[in-house]
Amino acid sequence: MKLWKQGLLPAAATLMAAAPAFAQAPASVTVTVDTAKPGAKIEPAIYGQFAEHLGRGIYEGVWVGTDSPIPNTNGYRNDVLAALRHIKVPVVRWPGGCFADEYDWRDGIGPRETRPVRINRHWGGVTEDNAFGTHEFMNYSELLGTDAYVAGNMGSMEPRSMGQWVEYMTAEKGTLAEERKKNGREKPWTVKYFGVGNETWGCGGSMRPEYSADLHRRYQEFVNGPSGKPRIVKVASGANASDYNFTDVMMREARDKMNALSVHYYTLPTGKWDKKGAATGFSEDEWASTLSRALFMDELIVKHIAMMDKHDPEKKIALYVDEWGTWYDQESGSTPGFLYQQNSLRDAEVAALTLNIFHRHTDRVKMANIAQMVNVLQAMILTDKGRMVLTPTYHVFDMYVPFQGATPYAAEVTGPTYEKAGFKVPMVDVSAARGTDGKLYLSLTNTDPSRAARVTTNLGGNARGRILTGPALDTHNTFDKPNTIQPAAYSARSSGGKLTLDVPAKSVVVVAVE
């Protein structure tokens, strides 16, 4: 399946040459990559996805059923599956989110026609027929070639039931294994990651951190796979954004009973939940505020890591940012509670900046899951019945595939800042890493929407890769015009023995240095 045609946008130097005569001269930026200081490997799981039973994220987005006129494989729509395979999705978190906190796994097994219909209380009050359950998710994970990250219900499920769910999925023998076989799956699945609860500070139980830590200690005892198999990675429900005390208490009270601790953070243009801001048609002020708030992720990670280091100086416990992304006011005319929003060039920049931050903290950050995979919040893909469109965020994840499993290097950037409406961010953000193919990769994000940058590095050689940009701050793809914004070929050459890259305004560039 060909997802796009390259070469529809000119190379960066051509874009700059075609700029109006009154445009500002390119800003001078220097980048020094220290290949003598490699960091811990960039785990592929940092590029993880999140698929919750929310809006059209599962139903229509992933699952259409075997009798659908939309081309599908065993009920999974083919176009979405092919697009996700293309970006090498490493892990998918399911079934929530808040949906997981009321989910009874038994509702989603057995013949679909006999599964109970429940009310999705958190997301729109719509009915949930449980057509997509454990078998459907685990089989999809195998079909996609991704690891399964199952989120368990610690908010309203008994620990025995949680343990039985794990046994149903992973056991080779016993009554629950026989029940799974009767339901159509002979071989046990591999559950690599299991979330012991979700957002226990909120929809997962409104718990104090001390109580959450005690419950985690209790519930995790029942999350065990078969002996002789790799142990399941147990993920403790962690903090909401900047609640550093929550992390401190969880680490103090339960660090010996977890393999990873989560944190959730969403980028809101206004910083206000009651009026978050629009996904398109926004001002430059909101462009600046959104990028600034996205960069707050770095401070969050640094401070949560500091709390973890107090109790785990050997860094045995990983930090998982298993919910992150932009959150805007839902699109006009869309179903309330479905969290459907458009995805623009601004989202591409947020994605690039955030992934670069994760690259800088690979000693602790071993997984991240953008919210969400299809049709919800900062999605990779949008669908409209039989039609599908790839978002700018999808294209960033595609451009960044070479960073999966790569070895990061420290990159020092010297240059101007971009300032607007009281917000100030570095004009150019950079990440550098040695890919598993042996090549050195650079990502460069220009946050300034009106000024290009000429980036001089300490590297020799030439560079080839792709660029993502567009004419407007909110440039986006629609179902009628699905290729308005997509990656184009990009190249740069050495000047005076130093690789120099011309990076247009509001763009993301990823290159391999040759």
TIMI-539205 format. One line per field, with one value per residue (C-alpha): x, y, z; residue number from 1; residue in three letters. Coordinates in nm, 2 decimals. Example, Ala and Ser with C-alpha at 12.3 -4.5 7.8 and 13.67 -1.06 7.14 Angstrom:
2
u = (1.23/1.37)
v = (-0.45/-0.11)
w = (0.78/0.71)
n = (1/2)
res = (ala/ser)
***
This chain:
514
u = (0.00/0.15/0.07/0.19/0.40/0.73/0.86/0.55/0.73/1.06/1.38/1.44/1.69/1.44/1.16/1.38/1.48/1.12/1.03/0.91/1.18/1.07/1.12/1.37/1.72/1.77/1.87/2.21/2.21/2.49/2.46/2.74/2.68/2.90/2.93/3.17/2.87/2.62/2.31/2.09/1.92/1.60/1.35/1.12/0.83/0.88/0.69/0.39/0.03/-0.29/-0.63/-0.92/-1.28/-1.36/-1.55/-1.45/-1.11/-1.19/-1.52/-1.47/-1.11/-0.97/-1.27/-1.55/-1.66/-1.64/-1.97/-1.86/-1.83/-1.51/-1.22/-1.11/-0.92/-1.12/-1.30/-0.99/-1.00/-0.71/-0.62/-0.56/-0.37/-0.14/-0.07/0.01/0.24/0.42/0.53/0.63/0.41/0.60/0.33/-0.04/-0.20/-0.57/-0.86/-0.81/-0.78/-1.09/-1.28/-1.05/-1.15/-1.50/-1.42/-1.50/-1.29/-1.56/-1.79/-1.56/-1.51/-1.73/-1.97/-2.02/-2.39/-2.42/-2.19/-2.36/-2.42/-2.29/-2.30/-1.97/-2.02/-1.69/-1.71/-2.05/-2.28/-2.31/-2.37/-2.07/-2.16/-1.82/-1.77/-1.40/-1.27/-0.97/-0.95/-0.99/-0.73/-0.47/-0.52/-0.49/-0.16/-0.02/-0.15/0.00/0.33/0.32/0.35/0.04/0.01/-0.31/-0.45/-0.62/-0.91/-0.80/-1.08/-1.38/-1.25/-1.15/-0.78/-0.88/-1.06/-0.76/-0.54/-0.79/-0.78/-0.40/-0.44/-0.70/-0.47/-0.14/-0.20/-0.12/-0.34/-0.62/-0.99/-0.93/-0.70/-0.97/-1.22/-1.00/-0.95/-1.33/-1.36/-1.12/-0.77/-0.56/-0.22/-0.16/-0.09/0.21/0.12/0.44/0.31/0.02/-0.10/-0.21/-0.48/-0.51/-0.52/-0.60/-0.58/-0.89/-1.13/-0.95/-1.07/-0.99/-0.72/-0.46/-0.11/-0.07/-0.39/-0.30/0.04/-0.12/-0.37/-0.09/0.10/-0.21/-0.33/0.01/0.06/-0.21/-0.06/0.16/0.22/0.32/0.64/0.93/0.80/0.94/0.79/0.51/0.62/0.40/0.32/0.20/-0.05/0.14/0.10/-0.12/0.12/0.31/0.20/0.55/0.43/0.23/0.55/0.74/0.49/0.44/0.82/0.86/0.58/0.57/0.90/0.98/0.65/0.67/0.88/0.76/0.56/0.34/0.28/0.02/0.04/-0.17/-0.08/-0.37/-0.32/-0.48/-0.39/-0.76/-0.98/-1.31/-1.19/-0.88/-0.87/-0.94/-0.75/-0.76/-0.82/-0.60/-0.38/-0.01/-0.05/-0.19/0.08/0.34/0.15/0.10/0.46/0.57/0.33/0.45/0.81/0.70/0.72/1.10/1.06/0.80/1.02/1.32/1.13/0.96/1.29/1.43/1.16/1.23/1.61/1.56/1.42/1.58/1.92/2.01/1.73/1.57/1.22/1.12/0.91/0.63/0.46/0.17/-0.07/0.05/-0.05/-0.25/-0.61/-0.83/-1.20/-1.38/-1.47/-1.80/-2.07/-1.89/-2.05/-2.01/-1.76/-1.59/-1.29/-1.26/-1.02/-0.83/-0.46/-0.24/0.12/0.11/0.05/0.35/0.57/0.44/0.51/0.86/0.95/0.81/0.98/1.31/1.25/1.21/1.53/1.71/1.59/1.64/1.79/1.44/1.19/1.14/0.79/0.55/0.20/0.05/-0.32/-0.47/-0.41/-0.72/-0.99/-0.93/-0.72/-0.38/-0.44/-0.22/-0.52/-0.86/-1.14/-1.48/-1.66/-1.47/-1.22/-0.89/-0.65/-0.30/-0.23/0.08/0.15/0.15/0.40/0.63/0.62/0.70/1.00/1.12/1.12/1.50/1.52/1.36/1.63/1.89/2.17/2.12/2.40/2.41/2.34/2.41/2.22/2.32/2.08/1.79/1.46/1.11/0.90/0.53/0.25/0.49/0.59/0.96/1.09/1.42/1.38/1.55/1.52/1.75/1.79/2.08/2.12/2.31/2.05/2.06/2.17/2.49/2.39/2.38/2.03/1.94/1.60/1.55/1.23/1.20/0.93/0.94/0.64/0.79/1.17/1.40/1.72/2.06/2.19/2.57/2.68/3.02/2.96/3.11/2.94/2.60/2.25/1.94/1.59/1.25/1.09/0.73/0.60/0.30/0.19/-0.03/0.00/-0.29/-0.22/-0.39/-0.53/-0.90/-1.09/-1.14/-0.77/-0.58/-0.23/-0.23/0.06/0.30/0.67/0.89/1.25/1.51/1.89/2.18/2.55/2.87/3.00/3.36/3.38/3.07/2.73/2.49/2.11/1.86/1.55/1.24/1.00/0.75/0.91/1.03/1.33/1.48/1.80/2.06/2.42/2.62)
v = (0.00/0.33/0.58/0.90/1.03/1.20/1.51/1.72/1.99/2.14/2.09/2.34/2.55/2.60/2.69/2.96/3.09/3.12/3.32/3.68/3.95/4.11/3.79/3.80/3.66/3.31/3.29/3.15/2.84/2.61/2.24/2.04/1.67/1.49/1.13/1.05/1.07/0.81/0.77/0.47/0.32/0.48/0.21/0.15/0.15/0.53/0.53/0.34/0.40/0.41/0.27/0.33/0.24/0.61/0.76/0.60/0.50/0.12/0.09/0.22/0.32/-0.03/-0.27/-0.27/-0.63/-0.92/-0.82/-0.46/-0.33/-0.16/-0.39/-0.58/-0.88/-1.08/-0.75/-0.53/-0.26/-0.31/0.05/0.14/-0.18/-0.12/0.24/0.14/-0.14/0.11/0.31/0.00/0.05/-0.12/-0.14/-0.06/0.02/-0.10/-0.09/0.25/0.50/0.56/0.30/0.04/0.14/0.00/-0.28/-0.64/-0.86/-1.13/-0.89/-0.92/-1.30/-1.57/-1.54/-1.17/-1.21/-1.31/-1.05/-0.79/-0.43/-0.18/0.20/0.38/0.61/0.81/0.87/1.00/0.77/0.55/0.18/-0.06/-0.40/-0.55/-0.68/-0.58/-0.77/-0.96/-1.20/-0.91/-0.70/-0.97/-1.11/-0.76/-0.71/-1.02/-0.91/-0.57/-0.72/-0.51/-0.58/-0.58/-0.35/-0.44/-0.19/-0.37/-0.25/-0.17/0.08/-0.15/-0.51/-0.75/-0.86/-1.23/-1.13/-0.94/-1.24/-1.46/-1.23/-1.27/-1.65/-1.66/-1.48/-1.65/-2.00/-2.32/-2.54/-2.52/-2.43/-2.08/-2.20/-2.45/-2.17/-1.96/-2.26/-2.31/-1.94/-1.99/-1.94/-2.26/-2.10/-1.86/-1.50/-1.31/-1.01/-0.82/-0.53/-0.51/-0.19/-0.23/0.03/0.36/0.72/0.61/0.97/1.04/0.82/0.51/0.56/0.92/0.77/0.94/0.82/0.63/0.43/0.38/0.24/0.00/-0.12/-0.16/-0.38/-0.60/-0.62/-0.68/-1.00/-1.16/-1.05/-1.34/-1.53/-1.90/-2.01/-2.05/-1.76/-1.40/-1.21/-0.96/-0.60/-0.46/-0.09/0.11/0.39/0.71/1.08/1.34/1.59/1.78/1.59/1.50/1.40/1.12/0.98/1.02/0.83/0.55/0.50/0.51/0.27/0.03/0.05/-0.32/-0.42/-0.25/-0.26/0.08/0.38/0.59/0.96/1.14/1.49/1.66/1.98/2.24/2.56/2.77/2.55/2.55/2.24/2.42/2.61/2.44/2.60/2.50/2.24/2.47/2.84/2.94/3.24/3.26/3.33/2.98/2.83/2.97/2.88/2.52/2.46/2.61/2.39/2.09/2.16/2.16/1.78/1.81/1.98/1.72/1.43/1.58/1.64/1.30/1.13/1.32/1.17/0.82/0.87/0.93/0.57/0.39/0.54/0.23/0.32/-0.03/0.11/0.27/0.58/0.53/0.84/0.62/0.91/1.23/1.45/1.76/1.80/2.06/2.15/1.88/1.95/2.14/1.89/1.58/1.36/1.49/1.29/1.14/1.37/1.40/1.67/1.77/1.74/2.01/2.12/2.24/1.88/1.76/2.01/1.90/1.54/1.61/1.83/1.57/1.27/1.47/1.52/1.15/1.09/1.30/1.09/0.73/0.63/0.63/0.69/0.35/0.38/0.65/0.61/0.90/0.96/0.82/0.60/0.66/0.93/1.05/1.35/1.36/1.07/0.91/0.84/0.99/0.79/0.87/0.54/0.39/0.68/0.73/1.02/1.03/1.32/1.54/1.36/1.02/1.16/1.27/0.92/0.78/1.02/0.92/0.54/0.53/0.65/0.33/0.14/0.41/0.53/0.90/1.16/1.49/1.78/2.13/2.40/2.77/3.01/3.25/3.19/3.22/3.46/3.54/3.64/3.60/3.25/3.18/2.86/2.76/2.84/2.52/2.19/1.90/1.53/1.31/0.94/0.65/0.42/0.04/0.06/0.24/0.58/0.90/1.06/1.42/1.57/1.94/2.13/2.50/2.64/2.99/3.02/3.31/3.28/3.02/2.89/2.81/2.54/2.48/2.16/2.01/1.72/1.65/1.49/1.54/1.46/1.31/1.27/1.43/1.76/1.83/2.18/2.38/2.72/2.79/2.73/2.49/2.32/1.99/1.70/1.64/1.35/1.56/1.67/1.40/1.50/1.87/1.81/1.52/1.46/1.57/1.49/1.70/1.72/1.92/1.94/2.04/2.39/2.45/2.10/2.14/2.01/2.30/2.26/2.52/2.47/2.66/2.82/2.59/2.27/1.93/1.78/1.43/1.33/1.06/1.20/1.03)
w = (0.00/-0.10/0.17/-0.01/-0.29/-0.20/-0.36/-0.36/-0.15/-0.26/-0.06/0.22/0.04/-0.25/-0.01/0.14/-0.19/-0.29/0.02/-0.03/-0.06/0.27/0.47/0.75/0.69/0.82/1.19/1.26/1.47/1.56/1.67/1.83/1.85/2.10/1.97/2.26/2.50/2.40/2.62/2.70/2.40/2.27/2.34/2.05/2.31/2.34/2.01/2.16/2.09/2.31/2.20/2.43/2.40/2.34/2.05/1.72/1.83/1.83/1.65/1.29/1.37/1.42/1.41/1.15/1.19/0.94/0.76/0.69/0.33/0.44/0.33/0.64/0.77/1.03/1.11/1.13/0.87/0.62/0.55/0.91/0.97/0.68/0.79/1.15/1.03/0.81/1.12/1.31/1.61/1.90/2.17/2.21/2.54/2.58/2.68/2.86/3.01/3.22/3.03/3.19/3.54/3.49/3.25/3.32/3.10/3.09/2.91/2.61/2.56/2.41/2.12/2.03/2.00/2.37/2.51/2.73/2.63/2.88/2.91/2.84/3.13/3.09/2.71/2.59/2.77/2.46/2.46/2.44/2.29/2.37/2.02/2.06/2.36/2.48/2.18/1.93/2.09/2.15/1.80/1.65/1.84/1.68/1.34/1.38/1.51/1.83/2.20/2.41/2.71/2.89/3.14/3.44/3.64/3.99/4.05/4.05/3.99/4.26/4.26/4.20/3.88/3.76/3.82/3.64/3.33/3.32/3.35/3.08/2.84/2.92/3.07/2.88/3.10/3.35/3.34/3.22/2.95/2.84/2.83/2.61/2.38/2.36/2.26/1.97/2.09/2.14/2.20/2.49/2.41/2.53/2.76/2.79/2.99/3.24/3.40/3.76/3.76/3.57/3.70/4.05/4.15/3.93/3.73/3.86/4.22/4.35/4.57/4.79/4.69/5.01/4.94/4.58/4.68/4.92/4.66/4.40/4.64/4.69/4.33/4.17/4.36/4.14/3.81/3.72/3.40/3.36/3.52/3.28/3.07/3.07/3.36/3.29/3.33/3.61/3.56/3.86/3.81/3.87/3.88/3.71/3.54/3.81/4.12/4.22/4.57/4.41/4.25/4.57/4.78/4.52/4.51/4.88/4.96/4.66/4.46/4.54/4.38/4.04/3.72/3.60/3.71/3.48/3.45/3.23/3.08/2.81/2.63/2.63/2.43/2.71/3.00/3.10/3.09/3.04/2.73/2.59/2.25/1.89/1.68/1.37/1.30/1.60/1.63/1.65/2.02/2.07/1.84/2.08/2.40/2.28/2.19/2.52/2.72/2.52/2.62/2.99/2.94/3.00/3.34/3.44/3.35/3.53/3.85/3.85/3.78/4.08/4.30/4.16/4.21/4.58/4.62/4.33/4.25/4.04/3.80/3.81/3.77/3.44/3.39/3.14/2.99/2.89/2.81/2.63/2.35/2.26/2.39/2.22/2.23/2.03/1.67/1.61/1.52/1.65/1.91/2.27/2.47/2.16/2.18/1.80/1.69/1.38/1.36/1.21/1.15/1.51/1.63/1.42/1.60/1.94/1.85/1.74/2.04/2.28/2.12/2.13/2.51/2.55/2.37/2.63/2.92/2.81/3.14/3.29/3.01/2.85/2.71/2.60/2.45/2.25/2.30/2.09/1.79/1.57/1.57/1.93/2.05/1.88/1.65/1.39/1.17/1.11/0.94/0.80/0.74/0.45/0.41/0.59/0.62/0.77/1.01/1.04/1.37/1.18/0.94/1.22/1.37/1.03/0.98/1.33/1.27/1.25/1.61/1.73/1.91/1.83/2.06/2.14/2.16/2.35/2.11/2.22/2.03/2.02/1.86/1.91/2.08/1.94/2.15/2.12/2.37/2.67/2.57/2.48/2.33/2.16/1.79/1.68/1.88/1.79/1.86/1.74/1.75/1.59/1.43/1.44/1.08/1.18/1.04/1.23/1.23/1.31/1.38/1.37/1.46/1.38/1.61/1.46/1.22/1.01/1.02/0.87/1.03/0.89/1.11/1.11/1.27/1.38/1.15/0.81/0.51/0.35/0.46/0.31/0.46/0.47/0.57/0.69/0.67/0.53/0.43/0.74/1.12/1.10/0.77/0.79/0.58/0.52/0.36/0.05/0.04/0.22/0.09/0.18/0.42/0.39/0.40/0.10/0.01/0.17/0.13/0.27/0.20/0.38/0.36/0.46/0.60/0.82/0.74/0.71/0.70/0.59/0.80/0.69/0.93/1.11/0.99/1.11/0.93/0.98/0.80/0.79/0.78/0.51)
n = (1/2/3/4/5/6/7/8/9/10/11/12/13/14/15/16/17/18/19/20/21/22/23/24/25/26/27/28/29/30/31/32/33/34/35/36/37/38/39/40/41/42/43/44/45/46/47/48/49/50/51/52/53/54/55/56/57/58/59/60/61/62/63/64/65/66/67/68/69/70/71/72/73/74/75/76/77/78/79/80/81/82/83/84/85/86/87/88/89/90/91/92/93/94/95/96/97/98/99/100/101/102/103/104/105/106/107/108/109/110/111/112/113/114/115/116/117/118/119/120/121/122/123/124/125/126/127/128/129/130/131/132/133/134/135/136/137/138/139/140/141/142/143/144/145/146/147/148/149/150/151/152/153/154/155/156/157/158/159/160/161/162/163/164/165/166/167/168/169/170/171/172/173/174/175/176/177/178/179/180/181/182/183/184/185/186/187/188/189/190/191/192/193/194/195/196/197/198/199/200/201/202/203/204/205/206/207/208/209/210/211/212/213/214/215/216/217/218/219/220/221/222/223/224/225/226/227/228/229/230/231/232/233/234/235/236/237/238/239/240/241/242/243/244/245/246/247/248/249/250/251/252/253/254/255/256/257/258/259/260/261/262/263/264/265/266/267/268/269/270/271/272/273/274/275/276/277/278/279/280/281/282/283/284/285/286/287/288/289/290/291/292/293/294/295/296/297/298/299/300/301/302/303/304/305/306/307/308/309/310/311/312/313/314/315/316/317/318/319/320/321/322/323/324/325/326/327/328/329/330/331/332/333/334/335/336/337/338/339/340/341/342/343/344/345/346/347/348/349/350/351/352/353/354/355/356/357/358/359/360/361/362/363/364/365/366/367/368/369/370/371/372/373/374/375/376/377/378/379/380/381/382/383/384/385/386/387/388/389/390/391/392/393/394/395/396/397/398/399/400/401/402/403/404/405/406/407/408/409/410/411/412/413/414/415/416/417/418/419/420/421/422/423/424/425/426/427/428/429/430/431/432/433/434/435/436/437/438/439/440/441/442/443/444/445/446/447/448/449/450/451/452/453/454/455/456/457/458/459/460/461/462/463/464/465/466/467/468/469/470/471/472/473/474/475/476/477/478/479/480/481/482/483/484/485/486/487/488/489/490/491/492/493/494/495/496/497/498/499/500/501/502/503/504/505/506/507/508/509/510/511/512/513/514)
res = (met/lys/leu/trp/lys/gln/gly/leu/leu/pro/ala/ala/ala/thr/leu/met/ala/ala/ala/pro/ala/phe/ala/gln/ala/pro/ala/ser/val/thr/val/thr/val/asp/thr/ala/lys/pro/gly/ala/lys/ile/glu/pro/ala/ile/tyr/gly/gln/phe/ala/glu/his/leu/gly/arg/gly/ile/tyr/glu/gly/val/trp/val/gly/thr/asp/ser/pro/ile/pro/asn/thr/asn/gly/tyr/arg/asn/asp/val/leu/ala/ala/leu/arg/his/ile/lys/val/pro/val/val/arg/trp/pro/gly/gly/cys/phe/ala/asp/glu/tyr/asp/trp/arg/asp/gly/ile/gly/pro/arg/glu/thr/arg/pro/val/arg/ile/asn/arg/his/trp/gly/gly/val/thr/glu/asp/asn/ala/phe/gly/thr/his/glu/phe/met/asn/tyr/ser/glu/leu/leu/gly/thr/asp/ala/tyr/val/ala/gly/asn/met/gly/ser/met/glu/pro/arg/ser/met/gly/gln/trp/val/glu/tyr/met/thr/ala/glu/lys/gly/thr/leu/ala/glu/glu/arg/lys/lys/asn/gly/arg/glu/lys/pro/trp/thr/val/lys/tyr/phe/gly/val/gly/asn/glu/thr/trp/gly/cys/gly/gly/ser/met/arg/pro/glu/tyr/ser/ala/asp/leu/his/arg/arg/tyr/gln/glu/phe/val/asn/gly/pro/ser/gly/lys/pro/arg/ile/val/lys/val/ala/ser/gly/ala/asn/ala/ser/asp/tyr/asn/phe/thr/asp/val/met/met/arg/glu/ala/arg/asp/lys/met/asn/ala/leu/ser/val/his/tyr/tyr/thr/leu/pro/thr/gly/lys/trp/asp/lys/lys/gly/ala/ala/thr/gly/phe/ser/glu/asp/glu/trp/ala/ser/thr/leu/ser/arg/ala/leu/phe/met/asp/glu/leu/ile/val/lys/his/ile/ala/met/met/asp/lys/his/asp/pro/glu/lys/lys/ile/ala/leu/tyr/val/asp/glu/trp/gly/thr/trp/tyr/asp/gln/glu/ser/gly/ser/thr/pro/gly/phe/leu/tyr/gln/gln/asn/ser/leu/arg/asp/ala/glu/val/ala/ala/leu/thr/leu/asn/ile/phe/his/arg/his/thr/asp/arg/val/lys/met/ala/asn/ile/ala/gln/met/val/asn/val/leu/gln/ala/met/ile/leu/thr/asp/lys/gly/arg/met/val/leu/thr/pro/thr/tyr/his/val/phe/asp/met/tyr/val/pro/phe/gln/gly/ala/thr/pro/tyr/ala/ala/glu/val/thr/gly/pro/thr/tyr/glu/lys/ala/gly/phe/lys/val/pro/met/val/asp/val/ser/ala/ala/arg/gly/thr/asp/gly/lys/leu/tyr/leu/ser/leu/thr/asn/thr/asp/pro/ser/arg/ala/ala/arg/val/thr/thr/asn/leu/gly/gly/asn/ala/arg/gly/arg/ile/leu/thr/gly/pro/ala/leu/asp/thr/his/asn/thr/phe/asp/lys/pro/asn/thr/ile/gln/pro/ala/ala/tyr/ser/ala/arg/ser/ser/gly/gly/lys/leu/thr/leu/asp/val/pro/ala/lys/ser/val/val/val/val/ala/val/glu)
***
